[in-house]
């Protein structure tokens, strides 16, 4: 994918060396922009609208500035609003401890963006101003609930042509999280997935609905676990079997089915105690969970002790289950423009579609957070930024 990006860059320059663009900030007349920020951690009342957020600038030659047309909310935005992961994220923001005080505030939340490239750094040759793009911004960077956002060119991809910006903004973060779990950690791809039996726990959320479509596109047999009111949606997305976790003892229901080659767990908690028994033993079968104590450990114990505790936990669980004939893995969101390139191809070919629960205007961001906080959404909560500022 990376080489393809380089070829596209050369093609844009007519097969010759790309035109060099220096490091430039945005137009000097702009020094501030509208944004939703928080100045402290807490509940929904910490959200504050301002027209005076510092306008983003390009600091590294591989960065681009994107004019945000649409963004969306994810559970991590609720967690970050309350301070979850602050220790680890602040370490990433300021690894050398150059600044003596807290560095994150005012903090802009929002990870997904679909919009238009406005400025490019010196080494960016595969995008140009005016390109329609999408991206998922890592949680240690300023987010997308703003008029503009800065991203590394390696995090950005061309938006699927068949989607509007509002539709496109619903996919990057959940798509890359599912891609990380299924492909990069789980080792599944379009070449080896055909016929494999896959179980998705918590299939009606954003990651789950994306994973169902991705695995079906690759030819897997997918069993989805959700509540009854989401069963029609998951059937429409291609799930072969849909299990209502409220209709009886879930563990007993799943034990009546043939064993699985792969399990994606979006739920965590007690499911981990019995879910691995549903895998085929000594066949390379893998359990991947997205619910891990990594950031919680660092928040509670500090960076060093938290990382040590995390390493001990995952190491002991991996060895324990390996002796039982199955693989145990943790997965995390990973920003990746090349992976979004592949996802865009699946979207444009009709194999993956956005699942949107509700669209809010930019002025309604607090309402959007309350909607997400209420739970039971059947799809993503999207913010239409461009049409309401």
HUSUL-V171239 format. One record per helix or strand of 3 or more residues. SS is the DSSP state (helix for helix, strand for strand). FROM is the first residue (numbers start at 0). TO is the last residue. If there is no record, write none. Layout:
ss=(SS:SS)
from=(FROM:FROM)
to=(TO:TO)
//
This chain:
ss=(helix:strand:helix:strand:strand:helix:helix:strand:strand:strand:helix:strand:helix:helix:strand:helix:strand:helix:strand:helix:strand:helix:strand:helix:helix:strand:helix:strand:helix:strand)
from=(1:31:43:46:62:74:85:111:131:147:152:155:164:171:196:205:220:227:240:249:261:270:285:293:302:326:336:355:361:379)
to=(11:37:45:53:72:80:92:119:135:151:154:157:167:184:200:216:225:235:243:254:264:277:288:300:321:329:347:360:373:383)
//
